């Protein structure tokens, strides 16, 4: 990754658990603005990043994320 800080934005899929959650949390701690996605869009407790509902098989959710 080239830089870190408030101007850097990262999208992490599967951020509600496992490797995705660990990755999103670590990037948020490093100063990145992180948007995590999950199928249900629920926030893990104390995650430190923003969660967005995203099910790639549902086109309307993808369109909402991009707008």
N, C-alpha and C positions, 0 to 999 in steps of 0.2 A: 504494500500500500504506500502510495507516494506521500501522503500527508495525513495529519490528524488535526482535529479542532472543530470549532463550531460550523465552519463552512463545508465540512465533509459529511456526506449523507450516505448511509449504508442500508440496504434492504436485505434482511436475513429471513429466508423461508424456514418454516418449521421451528420457530423461535419459542414455542410454548413448552418444549421439553428437550431433554437430551443434548446432543451436540449443537443444535440450533440455538437453544437457550443459552448454553455456555458461551458460544461464539458471540451472540448478541450482547450478553452481559459484559463480556471482556472488551468488546469494541466500545460500548457505552462508557465503560470505566476509563478507556483510553481517550475519551473526548469526542468521539464520533456521535453524530445524531443518528440514532438507529431506529428504523422501523422494522419490527418483527411481524411476520405473518404466521397465521395458523388457521386451520379449518374452522374453528369456532370463534376466534378473535378475542379470547379471554386473556386477561393480563396475568402472568405469573406474579405471585406476591413479591413485591420489592424488586421488580425486574430492572428498573432504571432505563427503560426504553418504551417506545410507543408500539402497541400491538394493533394490527389491522387484520380483519377477517379476509382470508383469501383461499378459495377452493378453485384450483386451476381448471377444473371441469365445468365451472359455472361462470360463463362469460360475463354476466352482469357484475359479478364481484370484481373481476379483473378491470372492467371498464371504470367502476367506481374508484378503485385504487389509483388508476392513472389520471383521473380528472381532478 
